Amino acid sequence: MSEGRGRLEWNQTSAVLAQIHNANCEKGQAIQPDDLNPYVAKKKQPVQAGGNVVRMPLSVLAHAMAPKHKV
């Protein structure tokens, strides 16, 4: 029950904090209440590959990762 109470209070607190922040900041810097709430799981940003990604053949990669034996 204490976690439910904590979630409820953080939902209210983060809504008030976000409203205060958005009222006192420039238009491009608005935030959502979920950005301030520690109980809300953060969404991971998808990683996008740029145009400079080097593609290696699998055989080259396997050779590079092979264990090196000293004789």
PDB file of N, CA, C, O and CB in Angstrom:
ATOM      1  N   MET A   1       0.809  -1.191   0.000  1.00  0.00           N
ATOM      2  CA  MET A   1       0.000   0.000   0.000  1.00  0.00           C
ATOM      3  C   MET A   1       0.855   1.258   0.000  1.00  0.00           C
ATOM      4  O   MET A   1       0.453   2.291  -0.536  1.00  0.00           O
ATOM      5  CB  MET A   1      -0.922  -0.003   1.186  1.00  0.00           C
ATOM      6  N   SER A   2       2.020   1.168   0.596  1.00  0.00           N
ATOM      7  CA  SER A   2       2.854   2.367   0.655  1.00  0.00           C
ATOM      8  C   SER A   2       3.367   2.742  -0.735  1.00  0.00           C
ATOM      9  O   SER A   2       3.538   3.926  -1.024  1.00  0.00           O
ATOM     10  CB  SER A   2       4.035   2.153   1.615  1.00  0.00           C
ATOM     11  N   GLU A   3       3.615   1.752  -1.602  1.00  0.00           N
ATOM     12  CA  GLU A   3       4.056   2.066  -2.955  1.00  0.00           C
ATOM     13  C   GLU A   3       2.929   2.738  -3.739  1.00  0.00           C
ATOM     14  O   GLU A   3       3.183   3.662  -4.513  1.00  0.00           O
ATOM     15  CB  GLU A   3       4.530   0.791  -3.679  1.00  0.00           C
ATOM     16  N   GLY A   4       1.710   2.293  -3.553  1.00  0.00           N
ATOM     17  CA  GLY A   4       0.569   2.920  -4.211  1.00  0.00           C
ATOM     18  C   GLY A   4       0.399   4.355  -3.768  1.00  0.00           C
ATOM     19  O   GLY A   4       0.103   5.231  -4.580  1.00  0.00           O
ATOM     20  N   ARG A   5       0.584   4.599  -2.486  1.00  0.00           N
ATOM     21  CA  ARG A   5       0.485   5.963  -1.952  1.00  0.00           C
ATOM     22  C   ARG A   5       1.604   6.824  -2.512  1.00  0.00           C
ATOM     23  O   ARG A   5       1.384   7.982  -2.867  1.00  0.00           O
ATOM     24  CB  ARG A   5       0.536   5.956  -0.407  1.00  0.00           C
ATOM     25  N   GLY A   6       2.804   6.263  -2.593  1.00  0.00           N
ATOM     26  CA  GLY A   6       3.930   7.003  -3.158  1.00  0.00           C
ATOM     27  C   GLY A   6       3.695   7.353  -4.615  1.00  0.00           C
ATOM     28  O   GLY A   6       4.006   8.464  -5.045  1.00  0.00           O
ATOM     29  N   ARG A   7       3.148   6.416  -5.380  1.00  0.00           N
ATOM     30  CA  ARG A   7       2.831   6.684  -6.794  1.00  0.00           C
ATOM     31  C   ARG A   7       1.809   7.803  -6.919  1.00  0.00           C
ATOM     32  O   ARG A   7       1.957   8.695  -7.754  1.00  0.00           O
ATOM     33  CB  ARG A   7       2.302   5.412  -7.482  1.00  0.00           C
ATOM     34  N   LEU A   8       0.771   7.757  -6.089  1.00  0.00           N
ATOM     35  CA  LEU A   8      -0.262   8.781  -6.119  1.00  0.00           C
ATOM     36  C   LEU A   8       0.323  10.157  -5.816  1.00  0.00           C
ATOM     37  O   LEU A   8       0.047  11.130  -6.519  1.00  0.00           O
ATOM     38  CB  LEU A   8      -1.371   8.446  -5.122  1.00  0.00           C
ATOM     39  N   GLU A   9       1.125  10.225  -4.774  1.00  0.00           N
ATOM     40  CA  GLU A   9       1.693  11.519  -4.397  1.00  0.00           C
ATOM     41  C   GLU A   9       2.678  12.032  -5.437  1.00  0.00           C
ATOM     42  O   GLU A   9       2.723  13.233  -5.702  1.00  0.00           O
ATOM     43  CB  GLU A   9       2.381  11.416  -3.047  1.00  0.00           C
ATOM     44  N   TRP A  10       3.480  11.127  -6.042  1.00  0.00           N
ATOM     45  CA  TRP A  10       4.413  11.571  -7.070  1.00  0.00           C
ATOM     46  C   TRP A  10       3.697  11.990  -8.340  1.00  0.00           C
ATOM     47  O   TRP A  10       4.165  12.891  -9.036  1.00  0.00           O
ATOM     48  CB  TRP A  10       5.408  10.477  -7.381  1.00  0.00           C
ATOM     49  N   ASN A  11       2.563  11.355  -8.664  1.00  0.00           N
ATOM     50  CA  ASN A  11       1.781  11.797  -9.818  1.00  0.00           C
ATOM     51  C   ASN A  11       1.316  13.236  -9.623  1.00  0.00           C
ATOM     52  O   ASN A  11       1.401  14.052 -10.540  1.00  0.00           O
ATOM     53  CB  ASN A  11       0.569  10.868 -10.044  1.00  0.00           C
ATOM     54  N   GLN A  12       0.824  13.544  -8.422  1.00  0.00           N
ATOM     55  CA  GLN A  12       0.361  14.899  -8.140  1.00  0.00           C
ATOM     56  C   GLN A  12       1.520  15.889  -8.106  1.00  0.00           C
ATOM     57  O   GLN A  12       1.431  16.973  -8.682  1.00  0.00           O
ATOM     58  CB  GLN A  12      -0.393  14.934  -6.816  1.00  0.00           C
ATOM     59  N   THR A  13       2.590  15.523  -7.441  1.00  0.00           N
ATOM     60  CA  THR A  13       3.739  16.418  -7.299  1.00  0.00           C
ATOM     61  C   THR A  13       4.391  16.700  -8.640  1.00  0.00           C
ATOM     62  O   THR A  13       4.738  17.844  -8.933  1.00  0.00           O
ATOM     63  CB  THR A  13       4.762  15.823  -6.342  1.00  0.00           C
ATOM     64  N   SER A  14       4.563  15.671  -9.457  1.00  0.00           N
ATOM     65  CA  SER A  14       5.213  15.882 -10.753  1.00  0.00           C
ATOM     66  C   SER A  14       4.332  16.721 -11.677  1.00  0.00           C
ATOM     67  O   SER A  14       4.853  17.478 -12.495  1.00  0.00           O
ATOM     68  CB  SER A  14       5.539  14.533 -11.417  1.00  0.00           C
ATOM     69  N   ALA A  15       3.008  16.602 -11.564  1.00  0.00           N
ATOM     70  CA  ALA A  15       2.111  17.434 -12.371  1.00  0.00           C
ATOM     71  C   ALA A  15       2.247  18.906 -11.987  1.00  0.00           C
ATOM     72  O   ALA A  15       2.288  19.779 -12.853  1.00  0.00           O
ATOM     73  CB  ALA A  15       0.649  16.974 -12.201  1.00  0.00           C
ATOM     74  N   VAL A  16       2.316  19.170 -10.692  1.00  0.00           N
ATOM     75  CA  VAL A  16       2.466  20.557 -10.227  1.00  0.00           C
ATOM     76  C   VAL A  16       3.824  21.110 -10.624  1.00  0.00           C
ATOM     77  O   VAL A  16       3.917  22.244 -11.093  1.00  0.00           O
ATOM     78  CB  VAL A  16       2.288  20.642  -8.699  1.00  0.00           C
ATOM     79  N   LEU A  17       4.877  20.324 -10.443  1.00  0.00           N
ATOM     80  CA  LEU A  17       6.226  20.788 -10.800  1.00  0.00           C
ATOM     81  C   LEU A  17       6.352  21.063 -12.299  1.00  0.00           C
ATOM     82  O   LEU A  17       6.961  22.055 -12.700  1.00  0.00           O
ATOM     83  CB  LEU A  17       7.273  19.750 -10.374  1.00  0.00           C
ATOM     84  N   ALA A  18       5.781  20.190 -13.122  1.00  0.00           N
ATOM     85  CA  ALA A  18       5.836  20.393 -14.569  1.00  0.00           C
ATOM     86  C   ALA A  18       5.070  21.650 -14.969  1.00  0.00           C
ATOM     87  O   ALA A  18       5.499  22.387 -15.857  1.00  0.00           O
ATOM     88  CB  ALA A  18       5.270  19.171 -15.306  1.00  0.00           C
ATOM     89  N   GLN A  19       3.939  21.893 -14.315  1.00  0.00           N
ATOM     90  CA  GLN A  19       3.156  23.083 -14.635  1.00  0.00           C
ATOM     91  C   GLN A  19       3.920  24.354 -14.242  1.00  0.00           C
ATOM     92  O   GLN A  19       3.920  25.329 -14.995  1.00  0.00           O
ATOM     93  CB  GLN A  19       1.788  23.036 -13.920  1.00  0.00           C
ATOM     94  N   ILE A  20       4.555  24.353 -13.100  1.00  0.00           N
ATOM     95  CA  ILE A  20       5.356  25.507 -12.674  1.00  0.00           C
ATOM     96  C   ILE A  20       6.515  25.716 -13.637  1.00  0.00           C
ATOM     97  O   ILE A  20       6.787  26.847 -14.042  1.00  0.00           O
ATOM     98  CB  ILE A  20       5.885  25.310 -11.230  1.00  0.00           C
ATOM     99  N   HIS A  21       7.195  24.649 -14.005  1.00  0.00           N
ATOM    100  CA  HIS A  21       8.329  24.757 -14.927  1.00  0.00           C
ATOM    101  C   HIS A  21       7.881  25.299 -16.273  1.00  0.00           C
ATOM    102  O   HIS A  21       8.515  26.201 -16.821  1.00  0.00           O
ATOM    103  CB  HIS A  21       9.010  23.394 -15.109  1.00  0.00           C
ATOM    104  N   ASN A  22       6.798  24.759 -16.810  1.00  0.00           N
ATOM    105  CA  ASN A  22       6.328  25.172 -18.129  1.00  0.00           C
ATOM    106  C   ASN A  22       5.816  26.612 -18.132  1.00  0.00           C
ATOM    107  O   ASN A  22       5.889  27.286 -19.160  1.00  0.00           O
ATOM    108  CB  ASN A  22       5.232  24.235 -18.607  1.00  0.00           C
ATOM    109  N   ALA A  23       5.301  27.092 -17.006  1.00  0.00           N
ATOM    110  CA  ALA A  23       4.831  28.476 -16.920  1.00  0.00           C
ATOM    111  C   ALA A  23       5.996  29.461 -16.878  1.00  0.00           C
ATOM    112  O   ALA A  23       5.843  30.618 -17.268  1.00  0.00           O
ATOM    113  CB  ALA A  23       3.949  28.659 -15.685  1.00  0.00           C
ATOM    114  N   ASN A  24       7.156  29.009 -16.408  1.00  0.00           N
ATOM    115  CA  ASN A  24       8.285  29.909 -16.214  1.00  0.00           C
ATOM    116  C   ASN A  24       9.434  29.681 -17.179  1.00  0.00           C
ATOM    117  O   ASN A  24      10.522  30.214 -16.960  1.00  0.00           O
ATOM    118  CB  ASN A  24       8.784  29.779 -14.831  1.00  0.00           C
ATOM    119  N   CYS A  25       9.234  28.921 -18.223  1.00  0.00           N
ATOM    120  CA  CYS A  25      10.323  28.663 -19.160  1.00  0.00           C
ATOM    121  C   CYS A  25       9.917  29.109 -20.558  1.00  0.00           C
ATOM    122  O   CYS A  25       8.769  29.480 -20.805  1.00  0.00           O
ATOM    123  CB  CYS A  25      10.707  27.167 -19.158  1.00  0.00           C
ATOM    124  N   GLU A  26      10.873  29.062 -21.451  1.00  0.00           N
ATOM    125  CA  GLU A  26      10.597  29.402 -22.841  1.00  0.00           C
ATOM    126  C   GLU A  26       9.770  28.293 -23.477  1.00  0.00           C
ATOM    127  O   GLU A  26       9.719  27.179 -22.957  1.00  0.00           O
ATOM    128  CB  GLU A  26      11.911  29.628 -23.629  1.00  0.00           C
ATOM    129  N   LYS A  27       9.132  28.591 -24.584  1.00  0.00           N
ATOM    130  CA  LYS A  27       8.200  27.642 -25.194  1.00  0.00           C
ATOM    131  C   LYS A  27       8.860  26.345 -25.639  1.00  0.00           C
ATOM    132  O   LYS A  27       8.209  25.301 -25.597  1.00  0.00           O
ATOM    133  CB  LYS A  27       7.529  28.280 -26.370  1.00  0.00           C
ATOM    134  N   GLY A  28      10.103  26.360 -26.058  1.00  0.00           N
ATOM    135  CA  GLY A  28      10.756  25.166 -26.562  1.00  0.00           C
ATOM    136  C   GLY A  28      11.234  24.217 -25.481  1.00  0.00           C
ATOM    137  O   GLY A  28      11.711  23.127 -25.796  1.00  0.00           O
ATOM    138  N   GLN A  29      11.122  24.598 -24.208  1.00  0.00           N
ATOM    139  CA  GLN A  29      11.677  23.790 -23.136  1.00  0.00           C
ATOM    140  C   GLN A  29      10.615  23.135 -22.256  1.00  0.00           C
ATOM    141  O   GLN A  29      10.896  22.832 -21.096  1.00  0.00           O
ATOM    142  CB  GLN A  29      12.571  24.633 -22.291  1.00  0.00           C
ATOM    143  N   ALA A  30       9.423  22.911 -22.759  1.00  0.00           N
ATOM    144  CA  ALA A  30       8.349  22.321 -21.961  1.00  0.00           C
ATOM    145  C   ALA A  30       8.667  20.866 -21.616  1.00  0.00           C
ATOM    146  O   ALA A  30       9.277  20.147 -22.408  1.00  0.00           O
ATOM    147  CB  ALA A  30       7.008  22.409 -22.715  1.00  0.00           C
ATOM    148  N   ILE A  31       8.250  20.450 -20.437  1.00  0.00           N
ATOM    149  CA  ILE A  31       8.459  19.079 -19.994  1.00  0.00           C
ATOM    150  C   ILE A  31       7.118  18.458 -19.632  1.00  0.00           C
ATOM    151  O   ILE A  31       6.138  19.169 -19.409  1.00  0.00           O
ATOM    152  CB  ILE A  31       9.431  19.026 -18.791  1.00  0.00           C
ATOM    153  N   GLN A  32       7.078  17.150 -19.575  1.00  0.00           N
ATOM    154  CA  GLN A  32       5.894  16.393 -19.182  1.00  0.00           C
ATOM    155  C   GLN A  32       6.044  15.962 -17.722  1.00  0.00           C
ATOM    156  O   GLN A  32       7.169  15.813 -17.244  1.00  0.00           O
ATOM    157  CB  GLN A  32       5.685  15.154 -20.112  1.00  0.00           C
ATOM    158  N   PRO A  33       4.937  15.760 -17.004  1.00  0.00           N
ATOM    159  CA  PRO A  33       5.039  15.286 -15.618  1.00  0.00           C
ATOM    160  C   PRO A  33       5.787  13.964 -15.490  1.00  0.00           C
ATOM    161  O   PRO A  33       6.459  13.726 -14.487  1.00  0.00           O
ATOM    162  CB  PRO A  33       3.661  15.134 -15.028  1.00  0.00           C
ATOM    163  N   ASP A  34       5.675  13.105 -16.501  1.00  0.00           N
ATOM    164  CA  ASP A  34       6.375  11.821 -16.445  1.00  0.00           C
ATOM    165  C   ASP A  34       7.893  11.983 -16.454  1.00  0.00           C
ATOM    166  O   ASP A  34       8.608  11.081 -16.017  1.00  0.00           O
ATOM    167  CB  ASP A  34       5.951  10.951 -17.609  1.00  0.00           C
ATOM    168  N   ASP A  35       8.394  13.112 -16.942  1.00  0.00           N
ATOM    169  CA  ASP A  35       9.835  13.364 -16.939  1.00  0.00           C
ATOM    170  C   ASP A  35      10.366  13.556 -15.520  1.00  0.00           C
ATOM    171  O   ASP A  35      11.553  13.348 -15.274  1.00  0.00           O
ATOM    172  CB  ASP A  35      10.159  14.593 -17.788  1.00  0.00           C
ATOM    173  N   LEU A  36       9.508  13.948 -14.593  1.00  0.00           N
ATOM    174  CA  LEU A  36       9.918  14.227 -13.222  1.00  0.00           C
ATOM    175  C   LEU A  36       9.534  13.130 -12.237  1.00  0.00           C
ATOM    176  O   LEU A  36       9.980  13.148 -11.090  1.00  0.00           O
ATOM    177  CB  LEU A  36       9.322  15.523 -12.776  1.00  0.00           C
ATOM    178  N   ASN A  37       8.721  12.186 -12.665  1.00  0.00           N
ATOM    179  CA  ASN A  37       8.195  11.152 -11.784  1.00  0.00           C
ATOM    180  C   ASN A  37       9.147   9.959 -11.738  1.00  0.00           C
ATOM    181  O   ASN A  37       9.392   9.333 -12.769  1.00  0.00           O
ATOM    182  CB  ASN A  37       6.796  10.708 -12.247  1.00  0.00           C
ATOM    183  N   PRO A  38       9.687   9.631 -10.562  1.00  0.00           N
ATOM    184  CA  PRO A  38      10.618   8.499 -10.483  1.00  0.00           C
ATOM    185  C   PRO A  38       9.937   7.136 -10.631  1.00  0.00           C
ATOM    186  O   PRO A  38      10.620   6.142 -10.878  1.00  0.00           O
ATOM    187  CB  PRO A  38      11.356   8.544  -9.170  1.00  0.00           C
ATOM    188  N   TYR A  39       8.629   7.064 -10.487  1.00  0.00           N
ATOM    189  CA  TYR A  39       7.929   5.790 -10.621  1.00  0.00           C
ATOM    190  C   TYR A  39       7.625   5.431 -12.077  1.00  0.00           C
ATOM    191  O   TYR A  39       7.305   4.279 -12.370  1.00  0.00           O
ATOM    192  CB  TYR A  39       6.643   5.830  -9.830  1.00  0.00           C
ATOM    193  N   VAL A  40       7.718   6.382 -12.976  1.00  0.00           N
ATOM    194  CA  VAL A  40       7.419   6.121 -14.385  1.00  0.00           C
ATOM    195  C   VAL A  40       8.668   5.561 -15.051  1.00  0.00           C
ATOM    196  O   VAL A  40       9.751   6.139 -14.955  1.00  0.00           O
ATOM    197  CB  VAL A  40       6.933   7.417 -15.114  1.00  0.00           C
ATOM    198  N   ALA A  41       8.502   4.429 -15.725  1.00  0.00           N
ATOM    199  CA  ALA A  41       9.632   3.811 -16.423  1.00  0.00           C
ATOM    200  C   ALA A  41      10.043   4.701 -17.588  1.00  0.00           C
ATOM    201  O   ALA A  41       9.203   5.129 -18.380  1.00  0.00           O
ATOM    202  CB  ALA A  41       9.271   2.378 -16.923  1.00  0.00           C
ATOM    203  N   LYS A  42      11.307   4.968 -17.684  1.00  0.00           N
ATOM    204  CA  LYS A  42      11.821   5.809 -18.759  1.00  0.00           C
ATOM    205  C   LYS A  42      11.870   5.014 -20.051  1.00  0.00           C
ATOM    206  O   LYS A  42      12.313   3.865 -20.061  1.00  0.00           O
ATOM    207  CB  LYS A  42      13.218   6.360 -18.409  1.00  0.00           C
ATOM    208  N   LYS A  43      11.419   5.618 -21.137  1.00  0.00           N
ATOM    209  CA  LYS A  43      11.452   4.974 -22.439  1.00  0.00           C
ATOM    210  C   LYS A  43      12.847   5.108 -23.011  1.00  0.00           C
ATOM    211  O   LYS A  43      13.438   6.187 -22.999  1.00  0.00           O
ATOM    212  CB  LYS A  43      10.401   5.584 -23.396  1.00  0.00           C
ATOM    213  N   LYS A  44      13.364   4.003 -23.510  1.00  0.00           N
ATOM    214  CA  LYS A  44      14.680   4.039 -24.143  1.00  0.00           C
ATOM    215  C   LYS A  44      14.545   4.576 -25.551  1.00  0.00           C
ATOM    216  O   LYS A  44      13.652   4.182 -26.301  1.00  0.00           O
ATOM    217  CB  LYS A  44      15.331   2.640 -24.156  1.00  0.00           C
ATOM    218  N   GLN A  45      15.438   5.472 -25.896  1.00  0.00           N
ATOM    219  CA  GLN A  45      15.443   6.027 -27.231  1.00  0.00           C
ATOM    220  C   GLN A  45      16.039   5.007 -28.187  1.00  0.00           C
ATOM    221  O   GLN A  45      17.103   4.455 -27.906  1.00  0.00           O
ATOM    222  CB  GLN A  45      16.226   7.355 -27.276  1.00  0.00           C
ATOM    223  N   PRO A  46      15.383   4.745 -29.304  1.00  0.00           N
ATOM    224  CA  PRO A  46      15.951   3.781 -30.254  1.00  0.00           C
ATOM    225  C   PRO A  46      17.231   4.334 -30.875  1.00  0.00           C
ATOM    226  O   PRO A  46      17.328   5.517 -31.200  1.00  0.00           O
ATOM    227  CB  PRO A  46      14.926   3.438 -31.360  1.00  0.00           C
ATOM    228  N   VAL A  47      18.188   3.460 -31.027  1.00  0.00           N
ATOM    229  CA  VAL A  47      19.460   3.843 -31.622  1.00  0.00           C
ATOM    230  C   VAL A  47      19.327   3.733 -33.128  1.00  0.00           C
ATOM    231  O   VAL A  47      18.968   2.681 -33.659  1.00  0.00           O
ATOM    232  CB  VAL A  47      20.628   2.958 -31.093  1.00  0.00           C
ATOM    233  N   GLN A  48      19.618   4.819 -33.805  1.00  0.00           N
ATOM    234  CA  GLN A  48      19.521   4.818 -35.259  1.00  0.00           C
ATOM    235  C   GLN A  48      20.926   4.900 -35.838  1.00  0.00           C
ATOM    236  O   GLN A  48      21.735   5.736 -35.438  1.00  0.00           O
ATOM    237  CB  GLN A  48      18.637   5.995 -35.768  1.00  0.00           C
ATOM    238  N   ALA A  49      21.191   4.026 -36.776  1.00  0.00           N
ATOM    239  CA  ALA A  49      22.503   4.009 -37.418  1.00  0.00           C
ATOM    240  C   ALA A  49      22.557   5.129 -38.447  1.00  0.00           C
ATOM    241  O   ALA A  49      21.606   5.352 -39.197  1.00  0.00           O
ATOM    242  CB  ALA A  49      22.789   2.627 -38.084  1.00  0.00           C
ATOM    243  N   GLY A  50      23.675   5.822 -38.469  1.00  0.00           N
ATOM    244  CA  GLY A  50      23.861   6.873 -39.449  1.00  0.00           C
ATOM    245  C   GLY A  50      24.381   6.317 -40.763  1.00  0.00           C
ATOM    246  O   GLY A  50      24.488   5.102 -40.926  1.00  0.00           O
ATOM    247  N   GLY A  51      24.696   7.177 -41.677  1.00  0.00           N
ATOM    248  CA  GLY A  51      25.170   6.758 -42.985  1.00  0.00           C
ATOM    249  C   GLY A  51      26.606   6.290 -42.985  1.00  0.00           C
ATOM    250  O   GLY A  51      27.078   5.750 -43.985  1.00  0.00           O
ATOM    251  N   ASN A  52      27.318   6.486 -41.877  1.00  0.00           N
ATOM    252  CA  ASN A  52      28.739   6.137 -41.848  1.00  0.00           C
ATOM    253  C   ASN A  52      28.983   4.789 -41.159  1.00  0.00           C
ATOM    254  O   ASN A  52      30.076   4.550 -40.645  1.00  0.00           O
ATOM    255  CB  ASN A  52      29.532   7.235 -41.138  1.00  0.00           C
ATOM    256  N   VAL A  53      27.993   3.924 -41.144  1.00  0.00           N
ATOM    257  CA  VAL A  53      28.160   2.603 -40.527  1.00  0.00           C
ATOM    258  C   VAL A  53      28.953   1.718 -41.481  1.00  0.00           C
ATOM    259  O   VAL A  53      28.623   1.588 -42.660  1.00  0.00           O
ATOM    260  CB  VAL A  53      26.773   1.953 -40.186  1.00  0.00           C
ATOM    261  N   VAL A  54      29.990   1.122 -40.946  1.00  0.00           N
ATOM    262  CA  VAL A  54      30.833   0.243 -41.749  1.00  0.00           C
ATOM    263  C   VAL A  54      30.283  -1.169 -41.630  1.00  0.00           C
ATOM    264  O   VAL A  54      30.058  -1.663 -40.525  1.00  0.00           O
ATOM    265  CB  VAL A  54      32.329   0.308 -41.293  1.00  0.00           C
ATOM    266  N   ARG A  55      30.070  -1.814 -42.758  1.00  0.00           N
ATOM    267  CA  ARG A  55      29.572  -3.186 -42.749  1.00  0.00           C
ATOM    268  C   ARG A  55      30.706  -4.113 -43.148  1.00  0.00           C
ATOM    269  O   ARG A  55      31.309  -3.962 -44.210  1.00  0.00           O
ATOM    270  CB  ARG A  55      28.351  -3.355 -43.704  1.00  0.00           C
ATOM    271  N   MET A  56      30.988  -5.080 -42.275  1.00  0.00           N
ATOM    272  CA  MET A  56      32.046  -6.041 -42.547  1.00  0.00           C
ATOM    273  C   MET A  56      31.431  -7.388 -42.879  1.00  0.00           C
ATOM    274  O   MET A  56      30.384  -7.747 -42.340  1.00  0.00           O
ATOM    275  CB  MET A  56      33.006  -6.161 -41.347  1.00  0.00           C
ATOM    276  N   PRO A  57      32.069  -8.122 -43.754  1.00  0.00           N
ATOM    277  CA  PRO A  57      31.613  -9.491 -43.983  1.00  0.00           C
ATOM    278  C   PRO A  57      31.787 -10.304 -42.706  1.00  0.00           C
ATOM    279  O   PRO A  57      32.667 -10.015 -41.895  1.00  0.00           O
ATOM    280  CB  PRO A  57      32.387 -10.143 -45.158  1.00  0.00           C
ATOM    281  N   LEU A  58      30.956 -11.312 -42.531  1.00  0.00           N
ATOM    282  CA  LEU A  58      30.997 -12.126 -41.323  1.00  0.00           C
ATOM    283  C   LEU A  58      32.338 -12.832 -41.159  1.00  0.00           C
ATOM    284  O   LEU A  58      32.805 -13.012 -40.035  1.00  0.00           O
ATOM    285  CB  LEU A  58      29.876 -13.147 -41.345  1.00  0.00           C
ATOM    286  N   SER A  59      32.964 -13.235 -42.264  1.00  0.00           N
ATOM    287  CA  SER A  59      34.247 -13.935 -42.154  1.00  0.00           C
ATOM    288  C   SER A  59      35.327 -13.013 -41.588  1.00  0.00           C
ATOM    289  O   SER A  59      36.169 -13.463 -40.812  1.00  0.00           O
ATOM    290  CB  SER A  59      34.681 -14.476 -43.528  1.00  0.00           C
ATOM    291  N   VAL A  60      35.317 -11.750 -41.956  1.00  0.00           N
ATOM    292  CA  VAL A  60      36.300 -10.795 -41.429  1.00  0.00           C
ATOM    293  C   VAL A  60      36.061 -10.578 -39.946  1.00  0.00           C
ATOM    294  O   VAL A  60      37.008 -10.511 -39.163  1.00  0.00           O
ATOM    295  CB  VAL A  60      36.229  -9.448 -42.189  1.00  0.00           C
ATOM    296  N   LEU A  61      34.813 -10.470 -39.565  1.00  0.00           N
ATOM    297  CA  LEU A  61      34.480 -10.274 -38.159  1.00  0.00           C
ATOM    298  C   LEU A  61      34.867 -11.496 -37.335  1.00  0.00           C
ATOM    299  O   LEU A  61      35.411 -11.355 -36.239  1.00  0.00           O
ATOM    300  CB  LEU A  61      32.985  -9.979 -38.000  1.00  0.00           C
ATOM    301  N   ALA A  62      34.596 -12.686 -37.845  1.00  0.00           N
ATOM    302  CA  ALA A  62      34.945 -13.916 -37.132  1.00  0.00           C
ATOM    303  C   ALA A  62      36.456 -14.041 -36.981  1.00  0.00           C
ATOM    304  O   ALA A  62      36.939 -14.476 -35.936  1.00  0.00           O
ATOM    305  CB  ALA A  62      34.383 -15.145 -37.867  1.00  0.00           C
ATOM    306  N   HIS A  63      37.205 -13.666 -38.009  1.00  0.00           N
ATOM    307  CA  HIS A  63      38.665 -13.724 -37.941  1.00  0.00           C
ATOM    308  C   HIS A  63      39.192 -12.724 -36.909  1.00  0.00           C
ATOM    309  O   HIS A  63      40.144 -13.024 -36.188  1.00  0.00           O
ATOM    310  CB  HIS A  63      39.283 -13.441 -39.328  1.00  0.00           C
ATOM    311  N   ALA A  64      38.596 -11.568 -36.837  1.00  0.00           N
ATOM    312  CA  ALA A  64      39.042 -10.549 -35.889  1.00  0.00           C
ATOM    313  C   ALA A  64      38.746 -10.974 -34.458  1.00  0.00           C
ATOM    314  O   ALA A  64      39.486 -10.595 -33.550  1.00  0.00           O
ATOM    315  CB  ALA A  64      38.370  -9.206 -36.189  1.00  0.00           C
ATOM    316  N   MET A  65      37.692 -11.747 -34.226  1.00  0.00           N
ATOM    317  CA  MET A  65      37.304 -12.149 -32.898  1.00  0.00           C
ATOM    318  C   MET A  65      37.913 -13.485 -32.478  1.00  0.00           C
ATOM    319  O   MET A  65      37.769 -13.887 -31.323  1.00  0.00           O
ATOM    320  CB  MET A  65      35.819 -12.221 -32.815  1.00  0.00           C
ATOM    321  N   ALA A  66      38.580 -14.169 -33.381  1.00  0.00           N
ATOM    322  CA  ALA A  66      39.184 -15.467 -33.062  1.00  0.00           C
ATOM    323  C   ALA A  66      40.274 -15.276 -32.024  1.00  0.00           C
ATOM    324  O   ALA A  66      40.987 -14.273 -32.052  1.00  0.00           O
ATOM    325  CB  ALA A  66      39.759 -16.145 -34.334  1.00  0.00           C
ATOM    326  N   PRO A  67      40.414 -16.242 -31.092  1.00  0.00           N
ATOM    327  CA  PRO A  67      41.461 -16.130 -30.092  1.00  0.00           C
ATOM    328  C   PRO A  67      42.844 -16.232 -30.736  1.00  0.00           C
ATOM    329  O   PRO A  67      43.072 -17.026 -31.648  1.00  0.00           O
ATOM    330  CB  PRO A  67      41.290 -17.209 -29.025  1.00  0.00           C
ATOM    331  N   LYS A  68      43.739 -15.419 -30.240  1.00  0.00           N
ATOM    332  CA  LYS A  68      45.106 -15.402 -30.736  1.00  0.00           C
ATOM    333  C   LYS A  68      45.953 -16.349 -29.894  1.00  0.00           C
ATOM    334  O   LYS A  68      45.962 -16.249 -28.667  1.00  0.00           O
ATOM    335  CB  LYS A  68      45.691 -13.965 -30.712  1.00  0.00           C
ATOM    336  N   HIS A  69      46.664 -17.268 -30.549  1.00  0.00           N
ATOM    337  CA  HIS A  69      47.527 -18.220 -29.848  1.00  0.00           C
ATOM    338  C   HIS A  69      48.980 -17.806 -30.057  1.00  0.00           C
ATOM    339  O   HIS A  69      49.413 -17.576 -31.186  1.00  0.00           O
ATOM    340  CB  HIS A  69      47.284 -19.683 -30.352  1.00  0.00           C
ATOM    341  N   LYS A  70      49.718 -17.715 -28.975  1.00  0.00           N
ATOM    342  CA  LYS A  70      51.142 -17.416 -29.068  1.00  0.00           C
ATOM    343  C   LYS A  70      51.905 -18.727 -29.105  1.00  0.00           C
ATOM    344  O   LYS A  70      51.643 -19.633 -28.313  1.00  0.00           O
ATOM    345  CB  LYS A  70      51.616 -16.525 -27.880  1.00  0.00           C
ATOM    346  N   VAL A  71      52.848 -18.821 -30.028  1.00  0.00           N
ATOM    347  CA  VAL A  71      53.630 -20.051 -30.180  1.00  0.00           C
ATOM    348  C   VAL A  71      55.007 -19.836 -29.647  1.00  0.00           C
ATOM    349  O   VAL A  71      55.831 -20.750 -29.679  1.00  0.00           O
ATOM    350  CB  VAL A  71      53.693 -20.501 -31.639  1.00  0.00           C
TER     351      VAL A  71
END
